Amino acid sequence: MTEGRVAFLNVSDGGVPKRAVESADVTRDGMRGDRQRNLKFHGGRDRALCIWSLERIVALRAEGHPVAAGSTGENVTVEGVDWAEMAPGILLRLGSVVAELTEYTKPCRTIAGSFRQGRSGRISQKAHPGWSRVYARVLEEGRVAVGDPVVLLEPGR
């Protein structure tokens, strides 16, 4: 079992970058205070949360990309979690929230400003396995705050 912590929580009224908040209520429909403009590709119950790794952001910045927490649209930025374990089907607890990872996200042109030469494909799961953000459905609603533990759960919780 891996344990990390919530490094950033990010919301916006639609679009990127998302701004940091200290805490948020999370429902089956997503994080309160956050909205997605294009519901064909974002949001909905199977994509209620978008989660990404602070360690991946730091590594990308070392490659020269101007990426930052929230700039690629993730709601929850975690640190200390083995990102290789973050795959669809995994259950995790974020503070009092329980979520199930549902799918890898696909990079789109709206996040191009976070990458050198606009190359958002740098975080494509297909092209660069292990670098993608992940979507999650919320199984147990609750409140999450920066600093809360992030725990990957065993099946059956």
N, C-alpha and C positions, 0 to 999 in steps of 0.2 A: 504494500500500500504506500502511495506517495502522498506527502503533505507539503503544501506550499502556503501562499497567502495571496489575498487580493491586493494588488499593487495600485490599481486605478479602477475607478468606475466612470463610465463615459456616457453622456447623453447629448442629444441634439433635437431640434425641432424638424429635423430632416436634413440629410446630407452630412458631409464631413468638412472639417474635423468635428468630432464630438468633444464637448467640454467636460472637464473633470468635475465630479461631485464626490462628497465624502461618504454618502450612504444613499440607498434607494430601496423602495419597496419593489419586489419582483412578483409578478403574477404570471399566470399561464400565457398571457398575451405579451409578456415582456417586461422591461424595466419601466417603471412609471417615470414620466418626464422625457421619454425617448420616443421618437417617431421615425418611420421610414417613408421616403417619398415613393419608391417604386416597389409596391407590394407583390409584384410578379416575381421578383428575385430576392426580396428582403422581407423580414417579419413573418408573421403568422405563427401559429402554435409550434410547428416543428422547427422554426427559426426564431424563437422568442428571444434568445440571447446569442450574441456573437462573442466568442472568447478567443483571446490570443495571449501569447507569451512575451513577457518583458525581456527575457533572455534573447528571444528571436529579434525583438526590436533593437536591442543593444548591438547584437551581431550585425544586423543590417546597417545600422548607423556606422559601424566600423568599416563596412564596405563602401561607405560614402552616400548612402541613401538618407534623405531628410525625413525619414519616418519618425513618428512619436506616438506615444500612447493616445489612442482615440483618433489618430489621423487616418486610419484605414477603416474606421467604422465599428471597431469592436466596442461592446458595452463593458466587458470585463477584461482587464489585463491582469494576468496572474504571474507570480514569480515563484521559483522554487519547485515547480512541478516538472517532472520528466516529460517534456513535450512529445517524445516518441510514444508515450502511452496514451496520448489524447487522440483517440480514434472513435468513430461512430460506434455506439453501443455502450460506451463507458459511462458509468454513473459517477457523479461527483457532488459533494456538498460544498456550497459557497456560503459561509455563514450559516443561516438557518434554511437556506434554499437548497433543494435537491433537484438536479438537472440530469438529463441524459443527452449525451452528444449524439447528434443525428446525421450530420454530413459535414464534409469539408466545404469551405466557402470557395467561390470562384472570384478571382480578382476582376475588377471592372475599371473602366476608364475614369470613374469619379475619384478613384484613389491614386491616380497616376502621379499627382503632385508629391506623393510620399516616396517616390522612387526616382533614382537617377535616370534621366532621359525618358521619364514616364513609364518605365518598364515594370508595371505592376505584376506581370507574369512571374516575377522573382518569388512571389509567394503562392504560386500555383501548386497544388498538391500533385498534379500530374507531371509537371516539369521539374519540381523541386520537392520531392516527398519530405514531409516533416516540417515544412515551413508555413503551411497554410493555417489560417484561422479556422475555427470550427463553430458550427451552429449547435444550439441545444434547445430541447424542449424542457419546460419547467414541470416537474412532477410534484413538488411540494413548494408552495408559495411561501414567501417570507421577506425578511429584510436582510440586506447585505451591506457591509461597510468596508471601507479601505482598512486593511490590516486583518480582516477576518481570515480564519483558516480556510484553505482549499484542500479537500480530502477526496482522493479517488476511492470509491466505495467498492467493497466486494459485492458480487451479485447477491441480491436479497437484502442489501444494506445492513 
